[in-house]
Amino acid sequence: MMRRSRGFTLIELVVSLVIMAIASGVVMPYFAKSMESIRQKNCAREIATMLRKSASDALSEHRKIEVLFETEGRTVKVNDKKVKIAWPASSEIMESGAHGIGGEKSILLTFYPDGTSSGGAFDIVSEKRGFRIEINWITSHVAVSSIRA
């Protein structure tokens, strides 16, 4: 008479756990890089939204609005009021053509009541990739695009 097996042997369970551990060890570094990229993209979108709001406020309130990015301290100020931005730890902001520069370690963008701005562009970059934020000086249109660092 043949005996029916019920369940798994200890060796089968151990082999399954080893395979799962190896697979997770291979996948985790990719997952961590992916999460950093998502944080960086969210940061770029958050900054773009803040810049669009500043442009809109300048137009609707008929006043000049200045946005200052202090690259070393990773702070953003709108008319001297700090704005909280979720800045990824491995990313940095780099000037790539902003016209209203406030110095080597800062970027100053100005939005005017007539709908124009100082314009320019800057990058949020990490080791391999980043995002460019461009501000059109005539229309104050803010665009975000992906770049390879």
C-alpha positions as CSV (number, residue, x, y, z in Angstrom):
1,M,0.0,0.0,0.0
2,M,1.3,3.4,-1.0
3,R,1.6,6.1,1.7
4,R,0.4,9.7,0.8
5,S,2.7,12.6,1.6
6,R,1.2,15.4,3.7
7,G,3.1,18.7,3.7
8,F,6.7,19.6,3.0
9,T,9.9,18.3,4.3
10,L,12.3,20.4,6.3
11,I,14.8,20.4,3.4
12,E,12.2,21.7,0.9
13,L,11.3,24.5,3.3
14,V,15.0,25.5,3.8
15,V,15.7,25.4,0.1
16,S,12.7,27.6,-0.6
17,L,13.8,30.1,2.1
18,V,17.3,30.3,0.7
19,I,16.0,30.9,-2.8
20,M,13.7,33.7,-1.5
21,A,16.6,35.3,0.4
22,I,18.9,35.3,-2.7
23,A,16.1,36.8,-4.8
24,S,15.4,39.5,-2.3
25,G,19.1,40.3,-2.0
26,V,19.3,40.8,-5.8
27,V,16.1,42.9,-6.0
28,M,16.6,45.2,-3.0
29,P,19.4,47.4,-4.5
30,Y,17.2,48.1,-7.6
31,F,14.3,48.9,-5.3
32,A,16.3,51.4,-3.3
33,K,17.5,53.2,-6.5
34,S,13.9,53.3,-7.7
35,M,12.7,54.8,-4.5
36,E,15.4,57.5,-4.7
37,S,14.4,58.3,-8.2
38,I,10.7,58.6,-7.1
39,R,11.7,61.0,-4.3
40,Q,13.7,63.1,-6.7
41,K,10.8,63.3,-9.2
42,N,8.4,64.3,-6.4
43,C,10.9,67.0,-5.4
44,A,11.0,68.4,-8.9
45,R,7.2,68.3,-9.2
46,E,6.9,70.0,-5.8
47,I,9.3,72.8,-6.8
48,A,7.5,73.2,-10.2
49,T,4.2,73.5,-8.4
50,M,5.6,76.1,-6.0
51,L,7.0,78.1,-8.9
52,R,3.7,78.0,-10.8
53,K,1.9,79.2,-7.7
54,S,4.4,82.0,-7.3
55,A,3.9,83.1,-11.0
56,S,0.2,83.0,-10.5
57,D,0.3,84.9,-7.3
58,A,2.5,87.6,-8.9
59,L,0.0,88.1,-11.6
60,S,-3.2,88.0,-9.5
61,E,-1.8,90.1,-6.6
62,H,0.0,92.6,-8.9
63,R,3.3,92.4,-7.1
64,K,6.8,91.0,-7.7
65,I,7.6,87.7,-6.1
66,E,11.1,86.4,-5.6
67,V,12.0,82.8,-5.1
68,L,15.4,82.1,-3.7
69,F,17.1,78.6,-3.8
70,E,20.0,78.4,-1.3
71,T,21.8,75.4,-2.7
72,E,24.1,74.8,0.2
73,G,21.5,74.9,3.0
74,R,18.9,73.2,0.7
75,T,16.3,75.9,1.5
76,V,13.8,77.6,-0.6
77,K,12.4,81.1,0.3
78,V,9.5,82.8,-1.4
79,N,9.6,86.6,-0.5
80,D,11.9,85.7,2.4
81,K,9.5,83.1,3.9
82,K,10.9,79.6,4.1
83,V,9.0,77.0,2.0
84,K,9.3,73.3,3.0
85,I,10.5,71.1,0.2
86,A,11.1,67.3,0.6
87,W,14.6,67.3,-0.7
88,P,16.2,63.9,-1.4
89,A,19.4,63.4,0.5
90,S,21.5,62.3,-2.5
91,S,20.3,65.1,-4.8
92,E,21.7,68.6,-5.3
93,I,20.5,71.6,-7.1
94,M,22.7,73.1,-9.9
95,E,22.2,76.2,-11.9
96,S,21.9,75.6,-15.7
97,G,21.0,79.0,-17.0
98,A,18.9,80.9,-14.4
99,H,19.1,84.6,-15.2
100,G,18.4,86.1,-11.8
101,I,21.4,84.7,-9.9
102,G,21.8,85.7,-6.3
103,G,25.4,84.4,-5.9
104,E,27.4,81.2,-6.4
105,K,25.5,79.3,-3.8
106,S,22.0,80.5,-4.6
107,I,19.6,80.9,-7.4
108,L,17.1,83.8,-7.5
109,L,14.0,83.7,-9.7
110,T,11.7,86.7,-9.9
111,F,8.1,86.7,-11.1
112,Y,6.7,90.0,-12.2
113,P,3.1,91.4,-12.0
114,D,2.9,91.6,-15.8
115,G,3.3,87.7,-16.2
116,T,6.9,87.7,-17.1
117,S,9.8,86.4,-15.0
118,S,13.6,86.4,-14.8
119,G,13.4,83.0,-16.4
120,G,16.2,80.4,-16.6
121,A,16.7,76.7,-15.7
122,F,18.2,74.6,-13.0
123,D,18.8,70.9,-12.4
124,I,18.1,68.6,-9.5
125,V,20.6,65.9,-10.0
126,S,22.1,62.8,-8.3
127,E,24.7,60.4,-9.5
128,K,23.1,59.1,-12.7
129,R,19.9,61.1,-13.4
130,G,18.0,64.2,-12.6
131,F,15.4,66.6,-13.6
132,R,15.6,70.0,-15.3
133,I,13.2,72.8,-14.3
134,E,12.9,75.5,-16.9
135,I,11.1,78.8,-16.5
136,N,10.2,80.8,-19.7
137,W,11.0,84.4,-19.1
138,I,8.2,85.7,-21.3
139,T,5.3,83.6,-20.2
140,S,6.6,82.3,-16.8
141,H,5.7,78.8,-17.9
142,V,7.4,76.2,-15.7
143,A,8.4,72.9,-17.4
144,V,10.0,69.7,-15.8
145,S,12.0,67.3,-17.9
146,S,14.1,64.2,-17.2
147,I,17.9,64.4,-17.8
148,R,20.8,62.0,-17.5
149,A,23.5,63.4,-15.2
